[in-house]
Amino acid sequence: MLRTLVFALPLLLPAVANAADISGVPKIRDGDQIQIGSTRIRLGGIDAPSSDQLCLNNQGERWTCGVAAKEELIRHVGNKPWTCHTRQIDRRGRTVARCEVDGEDIQKWLVRSGWALAFVRFSHDYDADEKAAREAKAGMWQGAFIAPWDWRVRNKKTAVLGAVKPPPHANAILLASASGPVAPSPDCTIKGNVNRSGECIYHKPTSRWYAKIQMNVAKGTRWFCSVDDAEAAGCRETRR
């Protein structure tokens, strides 16, 4: 029992008391990840698809819903300054916050527009907004998808969500990644794969097993442009 508690403690980071708000025009890294200055911010209470997550549209065709979530967020807020209210620091050193643009709760907008889910493991603040998006078939709800938290660990037993009847083998399609066999740019050469335990592992070009990892969309491998991007996606560095 004691051993279990010792391992659990690093995950339970306390809320930050009386922390100052963080303001500025951010760099939007993903549908739920931004950076203001040197501060990496995770939008609390929601979970959006990663940039290379695949969904199916209402015609049963694949589309990069993670890219769409990021682009729709950028389109919605333009180049406006954000104000983020700090809640806590997560185990990866990111600031978890509730963010506003011109007084609008951005997390609420993302969930209600169908570009993110209420992250009920941590919060029920946006349950009603998710219900509204599902009923309106907004964003990802127009077709079929799996929850981002299940996609990251490639949970093969996860349910397929959405408004349409998924085609045969939908799970295999939706658990794959949009990343192709060749690095998308010379700056994006970090490889990510999922091990037998369902963990996302990243490998830098200097890693021992880097050359042996075959980038195969069907197996859920993916490219990252930086260690920050890999860790923001929930991956850890290989131990070899």
N, C-alpha and C positions, 0 to 999 in steps of 0.2 A: 504493500500500500504506500509506504514511504517513498519507494522508488518511483512509483507512478506520479506522486505529487511533485517530486523533484523535477521530473521531465516535463510536467505540465506547467510549472511556474513561468518559464520564459514566454509562454504564449499568452499569459494573462497580464498584459501590461496595463498599468493604472491610467486612468484619465488624467489629463494635464489640467491641473487646477489653475484658474485665473490666467490662462495663456492668452497672449495678445493675438488679435486677428491678423491674418496674413492677407495683404492686398496687392493687386497689380495685374497686369495683362499676362496671362499664363501661356506657356507652351502646352498644347493639348497633345498628350502622348497616346491616349486611348479614350474610350467612351467614359471611363471612370478614373482616369489618371491624368493629372496635370502637374506642371512644375512652375512655380513662381519664384524667380530668382534662382537660388540654390536649393529651395525647399521642394521636395517631392511630396505631392499631396494625393491621397487616396480618398475619393468621394465616399463618405460613409453611408451605410444603410442600403447601398445598391450594389449590383454586380452587372457590368456590361460585357458583351462579348469582346474577346481579344481581337486585334487587327486581322489575324489570319484565321479566325473562326468562320466556318461555313454554315449557312442556313439553306433552306429550300424556299423558293417563292411560291405564290399561289398556283403556279403552273408545274410545280415539282422540279424546277430547275435550280441548280446550285447558284448561290450568290454570296459574296463576302460581306455578311451582315456586320462583322466587326469593323471593317473599313467604313461601311455605311453609317454606323453609330458614331464613329469619330467625325466623319465628314458632316453629318447632320448637326452635331454639337457645334462644330466650328462655324457652320452656316448660321445657326441660331444665335450665337453670341457675338459673332463678328470679331472685332478687335477690341472689345470692351474690357474694362478692368473688372476683376472679380474681388469679392471679399469672402474669405473663408474663415469660419469659426472653428478653431481647433477643439477636438474632443479627446484625442489620445495619440500616442505614437505606437505604431504597430511593430511587430517583431523584425521587420525589414528596415526599420528606421524611417518609414514614411509617416507623414502627418495625416491622420484621419480627421476629416473635417466636413462640416456642412457648408456649402458654398452658395453664394448669391451673386446674381448679375442684375443690376438695376432693381434690387429688391425681390427678384424672382428666385425661388428655390430651384437650383439647377438639377438636383437629384430628382425632385418631384417631376420636373419637365421631362427628364430622360425616361423615367419609368412610365409616365402617362403617355408619352409619345411612342412607347414600345421599343426603345433602344436600350433598355436595361431592365433588370428584374429587381424586385424588393429582395434584399439579402436577409431573409427571415432568420437565418442562423444568428444574426447580430442585432436585427432591428425589425420592428413591424410598422415603422413610420410610413412606409409607402405601399402597404398592402392594398389600400383602396385605389390607389393610382394604377397598380398592376391590374386589378380587376377591371378598371375602366379601359385600359389598353387592350386587354384580352377581348372584351366585349366589342370594342371598336375595330378589332383586327388591325391594330396600328403597328407599324414598324415590323419587328420580327414576328408578331402574332399573325401577320397576313398569310404566312406559310407554315413551315415546320422547323423546329430547332431544338436543341437541348440546352439546359441551364448552363451558363458559363462556368459555374463551379464544378460541374460534372465534366464539362469539356476539357478543362485544364488537366484533370487527372485521368482522362479517358475512361470514365466509368461506363463500362459496357452494359450495365444493368439499368442505366438511367432511362427515364420515360421520355418519349418524344413529345414536345409541347407544340402548340400552335392550332391554327384554325382549319387546316386541311388534313385529309386522311393521308398519312405518309406512305410513300411507295415501299415496295419490298426492300429489305436491307437498308432502310433509312438510317438505322443506328450506325452502321458502318460508314455511310456517306457523311453523316453529321459529326462523327467522332474524328474524321480526318482533318487535315490542315490545308489551308490554301497555299502553303509554301511549296515551291517547286524544287526540283533536284539541283538547280544552280542558284548560287547566292544572288539575291536581287540587286546588289550593288557591291562594289569593292569594300564598302564600309560595313556591310552586314554579313560578317563571316562567322559569327558564333552559332554553333549548332545546338539545337535542343531536341531531346528525345524523351520518351517515357519508358521508365524501367518496368520490370515485372511487378513491382509493388504499386505501380500507378503514379510514381513521383516523376515530375518533370525535372530533367537534369540538363544543364548546359555545359558545353565543351568549347573552350577557346582553342584557336589554332595550335597552341602549344601543348594542349592536353594529350595524354598518352593514346587515347582511343579515337581522337578526332578523325583521322584518315579512314578508320574502319566504319564510321557511321555513315550509312547510305541514306541520303535524303529522299524519302519516299512519302508522298502525300498520304497514301492509304494507311501508312503506319503512324501518322501523327507527328512526324518530325517537323521542325520549323526553324527558320533563321531568325537571329536577333542582331540588332545593330550595335548593342552595347550590353555590358553586364547589368546596368541599371534596368534596361528593357527586359532582360531575361528574368531578373529577380522580381520586377514589377509584375511579371506574368505568373509568378508563383514557382519559379524554377530555382534549384540550388546548383552550385557548382559541383562537378564531378570530383570525387575524392582521389582520383588517379590522374 
